Amino acid sequence: MIIPVNFKKATDESYEILIERGVLSKVGEMINLKRRVLVVTDSGVPAEYAQTVAAQCGSPYLLCIEQGEGSKSLDTFGRLLSVMLDASFTRRDCVVAVGGGVVGDISGFAASVYMRGIDFYNIPTTLLSQIDSSVGGKTAVNLSGVKNPVGSFYQPKKVMIDPDVLQTLDQRQFSSGLVEAIKMALTSDAQLFELIEQSENIRCDVDEVIARALTVKRNVVESDPKETGLRRVLNFGHTVGHAIEAYSNGTLYHGECVALGMLPMCAEEVRERLDRVLKKYNLPTEMTMSSEQLLPFMLHDKKAQSDGIVAVLTDHVGSFRFENMRAKDICALMDRVKD
């Protein structure tokens, strides 16, 4: 299946999302790898995935970074740039990310600034990155304990998704990734939410889940590539979720944090359905930290403006609304859910 991403402005480059089982072994048929290629992966990704891609390259440079958010740093970013510089990469060469969101974010950021921009291709290997971070052109690194404050908008030349690689994901990682599909379903696709809600075997339904979730995200980023309006809907659950993620310091996965972050932003009827779905997939539904503990992290969130935060709220499954809120108002919603 091919999902095209077409931007209205000529300055925004369009590309394709390819969803195909077994595509990992055919990447060289899809894109030009007969050049210098920096293949970036991490220690949590099965080594054979990046090796399969590197074997199809004319001049591969394989870099494995340490697994986890700690690698999404300026130091690691500098390592990627140094490898390319030392290998005399030119503007005609490229970067290929083979991994999850951390690998995709930092690889895309490096590609966006090396020689003022070289080709970047994303091969996401986690459900979270396949559904969300691989598409839309957001690249970034973390800084001083804050998530993603330094980065750029830089579209990939192509995204290649192989659902077969999800077989190596454990159930906790799989469920964490599923949260991003739940997020997009709650705001924009009631039928997708029903599919996830009623599925008897979500791994058997995952191809359709990926395609429907990406269709939602494609429609949003086409309309708003630089997050000046509609694209903010993709932040549903992330204001509280990012605060929980920073506070938990790695003990909770990103999707688990977003799951908790969505609950306060839902109307009661929606929250009841969401609570049941989260429990179905063994995702957390109760915060162990207080709103007061999370408040400082929300105040430093990059979505916060001087006049407040544009929050995304869901009153009915498949719909959303924006509301400008102060961080303290969001804390009040969290306290109401806990009570």
C-alpha positions as a printed Julia matrix, in Angstrom:
339×3 Matrix{Float64}:
   0.0     0.0    0.0
   1.21    3.51  -0.84
   0.0     6.59   1.03
   1.09    9.77  -0.78
   1.93   12.89   1.21
   1.39   15.93  -1.01
   1.96   19.48   0.17
   0.24   22.51  -1.32
   3.32   24.74  -1.37
   6.09   24.03  -3.86
   8.68   24.62  -1.12
   7.36   21.64   0.86
   8.56   18.4   -0.73
   6.04   15.6   -1.19
   6.87   11.95  -0.61
   5.35    8.48  -0.29
   4.72    6.19   2.66
   5.07    2.58   1.57
   3.5    -0.13   3.75
   4.57   -3.59   2.59
   5.53   -6.78   4.36
   9.09   -7.83   3.49
  10.07   -4.41   2.11
  13.18   -4.3    4.33
  14.97   -6.69   2.0
  13.92   -4.69  -1.09
  14.88   -1.15   0.0
  17.55   -0.95  -2.72
  14.82   -1.41  -5.33
  12.81    1.48  -3.9
  15.5     4.14  -3.44
  18.98    4.93  -4.74
  21.53    3.39  -2.36
  24.42    3.36  -4.83
  26.2     6.2   -3.03
  27.55    6.96   0.44
  24.84    6.0    2.92
  24.87    6.58   6.67
  22.67    3.81   8.13
  21.72    4.72  11.7
  20.23    2.23  14.16
  20.34    1.62  17.91
  21.31   -1.19  20.25
  17.7    -2.16  20.89
  16.96   -2.9   17.24
  17.81   -6.39  15.94
  21.18   -5.95  14.23
  20.07   -7.8   11.11
  17.62   -5.03  10.18
  20.3    -2.38   9.65
  22.68   -4.97   8.21
  20.05   -5.95   5.63
  19.83   -2.32   4.51
  23.6    -1.77   4.6
  24.14   -4.82   2.39
  22.11   -3.09  -0.34
  24.22    0.09  -0.24
  27.09    0.97  -2.55
  29.16    2.57   0.21
  27.54    1.99   3.62
  28.56    3.54   6.93
  26.73    1.79   9.75
  26.37    3.62  13.08
  24.69    2.02  16.09
  23.81    4.41  18.91
  22.76    3.44  22.43
  19.08    2.63  22.88
  16.9     5.18  24.71
  16.05    8.88  24.97
  19.51    9.57  26.41
  20.94    9.17  22.91
  18.74   11.94  21.53
  21.37   14.47  22.55
  23.64   17.06  20.98
  26.61   14.75  21.64
  25.08   11.92  19.6
  23.96   14.41  16.98
  27.58   15.55  16.67
  28.7    11.93  16.23
  26.44   11.49  13.22
  27.73   14.68  11.62
  31.36   13.71  12.31
  30.93   10.3   10.67
  29.59   11.94   7.52
  32.25   14.64   7.49
  35.1    12.16   8.05
  33.73    9.97   5.23
  33.52   12.99   2.88
  29.75   12.8    2.42
  28.49   15.28  -0.17
  25.06   16.7   -0.9
  24.46   13.74  -3.22
  24.72   11.22  -0.36
  22.04   10.23   2.17
  21.03    9.11   5.65
  18.79    6.1    6.32
  17.24    5.6    9.76
  16.49    2.01  10.77
  14.87    2.04  14.18
  12.35    3.76  16.41
  11.55    7.38  17.09
  14.89    8.27  18.68
  16.81    7.0   15.65
  14.44    8.67  13.21
  14.42   12.02  15.01
  18.17   12.4   15.39
  18.98   10.97  11.94
  16.52   13.31  10.25
  17.91   16.28  12.17
  21.47   15.4   11.13
  20.4    15.03   7.5
  18.6    18.37   7.64
  21.73   20.34   8.58
  24.63   18.43   7.02
  25.7    20.4    3.92
  22.47   22.36   4.53
  20.39   19.27   3.84
  20.9    15.85   2.26
  18.44   13.06   1.42
  16.84   11.32   4.36
  14.91    8.03   4.34
  13.08    6.52   7.29
  12.54    2.81   7.92
  10.71    2.71  11.28
  10.93   -0.57  13.19
   8.57    0.08  16.13
   4.81    0.47  16.0
   5.14    3.88  17.65
   7.48    5.2   14.97
   5.58    3.54  12.12
   2.33    5.2   13.14
   3.64    8.56  14.25
   7.18    9.9   14.35
   8.36    8.63  10.94
   5.83   10.81   9.12
   5.49   14.58   9.18
   9.05   15.86   9.07
   9.61   16.67  12.74
  13.24   16.09  13.72
  14.83   16.99  17.05
  17.12   16.31  19.99
  16.53   16.77  23.71
  18.29   19.44  25.75
  18.69   20.02  29.5
  16.01   17.48  30.36
  13.47   19.04  27.99
  12.07   16.9   25.19
  12.61   18.07  21.59
  13.36   21.81  22.05
  16.07   21.79  19.35
  15.24   20.54  15.86
  13.87   21.27  12.43
  11.04   20.47  10.05
  12.61   18.26   7.38
  10.57   15.87   5.27
  11.94   12.41   4.42
  12.29   11.46   0.78
  10.41    8.24   1.48
   9.1     6.25   4.45
   9.17    2.45   4.16
   7.15    0.46   6.69
   7.57   -3.31   7.04
   4.97   -4.69   9.49
   6.95   -7.95   9.65
   9.58   -6.29  11.86
   6.96   -5.85  14.59
   7.19   -9.58  15.32
  10.28   -8.89  17.44
   8.52   -6.25  19.58
   7.5    -7.37  23.06
   3.91   -6.75  24.12
   4.69   -3.7   26.24
   6.47   -1.94  23.35
   3.66   -2.92  20.97
   0.96   -1.56  23.28
   2.94    1.62  23.84
   3.06    2.2   20.1
  -0.64    1.45  19.76
  -1.36    4.53  21.9
  -0.56    6.85  18.99
  -3.2     5.08  16.88
  -5.67    5.38  19.76
  -4.82    9.09  19.95
  -5.55    9.68  16.27
  -8.68    7.56  16.42
 -10.09    9.5   19.4
  -9.68   12.85  17.64
 -10.27   11.96  14.0
 -11.49    8.42  13.22
 -14.26    6.84  15.29
 -14.2     3.68  13.16
 -10.5     3.16  13.9
 -11.23    3.51  17.61
 -13.95    0.88  17.3
 -11.54   -1.44  15.48
  -8.99   -1.13  18.3
 -11.74   -1.35  20.91
 -13.29   -4.52  19.48
 -10.27   -6.3   17.96
  -9.88   -9.91  19.06
  -6.25  -10.01  17.92
  -4.72   -6.57  17.39
  -1.51   -7.97  15.89
  -3.57   -9.54  13.1
  -5.3    -6.18  12.53
  -2.12   -4.12  12.73
  -1.75   -3.47   8.98
  -5.15   -1.78   8.88
  -4.43    0.09  12.12
  -1.16    1.46  10.68
  -2.79    2.47   7.39
  -5.79    4.2    8.99
  -3.68    6.02  11.58
  -1.23    7.21   8.93
  -4.09    8.4    6.74
  -5.22   10.61   9.62
  -1.73   11.94  10.16
  -1.16   12.45   6.42
  -4.31   14.52   6.12
  -3.24   16.69   9.05
   0.37   17.32   8.04
  -0.6    18.05   4.43
  -2.81   20.87   5.67
  -0.34   22.13   8.26
   3.28   21.03   7.63
   4.82   23.48  10.15
   2.34   23.08  13.03
   0.79   26.53  12.93
  -2.83   25.38  13.28
  -4.56   22.04  12.65
  -1.44   19.96  13.26
  -1.7    20.77  16.95
  -4.38   18.06  17.1
  -1.52   15.54  16.99
  -0.45   16.88  20.4
  -3.53   15.34  22.01
  -2.35   13.84  25.3
   1.19   15.09  24.82
   1.19   18.17  27.03
   0.57   16.07  30.13
   2.28   13.06  28.55
   5.59   14.83  27.96
   5.52   16.13  31.53
   4.97   12.6   32.85
   7.73   11.31  30.58
  10.21   13.91  31.88
   9.23   13.29  35.48
   9.34    9.49  35.2
  12.88    9.68  33.77
  12.61    6.6   31.57
  10.56    4.33  33.82
   7.54    4.75  31.54
   7.53    4.44  27.74
   6.45    7.39  25.62
   3.15    5.77  24.65
   2.37    4.93  28.26
   2.89    8.58  29.19
   0.63    9.76  26.35
  -2.01    7.25  27.43
  -2.09    8.86  30.87
  -1.95   12.32  29.29
  -5.09   11.73  27.19
  -7.38   10.79  30.07
  -7.74   14.28  31.63
  -8.42   15.81  28.21
 -11.51   13.68  27.49
 -15.15   14.2   28.35
 -16.42   11.66  30.89
 -18.12    9.35  28.37
 -15.04    9.3   26.15
 -12.77    8.81  29.15
 -14.72    5.72  30.22
 -14.28    4.11  26.8
 -10.61    5.11  26.68
 -10.02    3.7   30.16
 -11.41    0.32  29.06
  -9.27    0.27  25.91
  -6.1     1.17  27.8
  -6.74   -1.61  30.31
  -7.43   -4.05  27.47
  -3.9    -3.47  26.17
  -2.29   -3.4   29.64
  -1.59    0.33  29.48
  -1.52    2.53  32.6
  -4.66    4.42  33.6
  -3.64    5.94  36.93
  -0.91    8.51  37.57
   1.37    7.94  40.52
   2.62   11.54  40.48
   0.7    14.68  41.43
  -0.23   17.57  39.19
   2.0    19.82  41.29
   4.98   17.6   40.49
   4.21   17.8   36.76
   3.52   21.55  36.61
   7.17   22.68  36.15
   7.59   20.35  33.19
   4.44   21.64  31.5
   5.63   25.22  31.91
   8.79   24.31  29.96
   6.91   22.46  27.24
   7.7    23.88  23.8
   3.94   24.16  23.13
   3.57   26.63  26.0
   3.15   30.25  24.98
   3.15   33.41  27.11
  -0.66   33.39  27.1
  -1.05   29.65  27.79
  -1.04   26.27  26.07
  -3.25   25.31  23.13
  -4.82   22.17  24.59
  -6.61   19.49  22.57
  -9.85   18.22  24.11
 -12.17   15.42  22.99
 -15.89   15.59  23.77
 -16.94   12.77  21.42
 -14.95    9.91  19.89
 -13.73   10.98  16.45
 -13.83   14.73  17.16
 -11.75   17.37  18.92
 -11.56   21.01  19.84
  -8.77   23.41  20.76
  -8.84   25.47  23.93
  -6.24   27.9   25.19
  -5.49   26.88  28.76
  -3.06   27.74  31.51
  -0.91   24.95  32.87
  -2.73   25.27  36.18
  -6.07   24.69  34.42
  -4.7    21.46  32.95
  -3.53   20.46  36.43
  -7.11   20.96  37.62
  -8.32   18.52  34.95
  -5.74   15.97  36.13
  -6.87   16.38  39.73
 -10.51   15.91  38.71
  -9.69   12.59  37.02
  -7.71   11.38  40.03
 -10.59   12.26  42.36
